[in-house]
Amino acid sequence: MADIATYDYQLHGGANGYLGKRAILRLYDADKNPVAYVHFIPAGQVIPNDVDGPPWATMFMPEQALPAVIDMLRNEQPISFYTAVGSGFLHTGDEPIGESEISGP
């Protein structure tokens, strides 16, 4: 399991995105090494199986999941990534029951 320290992403326009991908999200560890790439596939297209590297893991998700994943990266911590049984997983750390986000001052 690798802790995620930073990320970046890009969106792809057009009817089918770029090379069949609507967006790509890159996840990095604290040393800026790539941990995983998450590709978001346009609606109606077959979602490929996840791949456990090399050189890094690649996870595929429907484009509809992009807002929830970005929300997770912006608002939760810690976040880790791991693979098991041919699937990639983004995982939050343990959080207390009933925890709510604190809004502005």
N, C-alpha and C positions, 0 to 999 in steps of 0.2 A: 504494500500500500504506500503510495506517495502523497505527501502533503502538497497541496496546490498553493503557491504563493502569489502568482500573477497570471494574467490571461490577456489575450487580445482576440479580436474577431473581425471578420470582414463579411459583408453582405454581397451577394451576387444578384444582379438584375437579370431581366429577360424572362421569357416564358418558362425556361427550364433551368435557370441559374447558369452557373459556369461549370461545364463538364458534368452536368447532372446534379449539381449541389447548389442549394440556395444560400448557404452560409458555411463558414468554417470558423471554429473556435479552437484556439491553441492554448493549452494549459502548461504552465511552467512551474518548476520547483524553485526554491529560494536562491539557487545558484543560476537561475535563468535557463536551465536545461529543459528541453521539451519533455513532458511526461506523457501527454496524449493530445491527439487532434480529434475534435468532434465535428463531424460533417452533418449538416442538416439537409435532408432530402426533400425536394418539392412534393407537395400533395399529389397523390395518384401514382407516384413512382414506387417501385419495389425498394425496400430498405435492405441494403446488404448486411451480411453478418459482420459483427465486430471482429477486429484483428488485433492480436496481442504482439505487435511489433514484428521484426525490427524495422526501423530504428526506434519507434515508439508505438504505443498502442493507438489504434484508430477505432473510434466509436461512431456509429451511425444512428441518427435520430430523425423523426419526422420534423419538418420545419415548424409545425405548430408548437413544438416543445421549446423552441428558442427563447421566448420571453420568460418561461419558468426557469430555465437554466441560467440566464443572465441575472434574474432576480436572486437566485440562490447564490451566485458568485458575488453579487453586490451586498447581500444582507446577512449571510451566514458565515460562521467561522467556528472551528476550522473546517476545511473541506479537503477531502482526499479523493484519489482516484485509484481504482484497482480493477483487475480483470479476474474472472473466475468462470470456468466452464464455458469459455468462448464468448463471454459477454463483458462489456465494460460497465463500470459503476462509478457514479459520482456520489459521494457520501458526506453528509454533515457529521460533525462530532456530536457527542451526547449533549442534549439540551434538556433543561428542566421542563416538566409538564406545566402547561399554562403560561409559558414564557410568551410575552408579547413584545413586539418591536416598540421601541421608545421613539415617539415622534417629536420633532423640533422642540426648541427651548420653551 
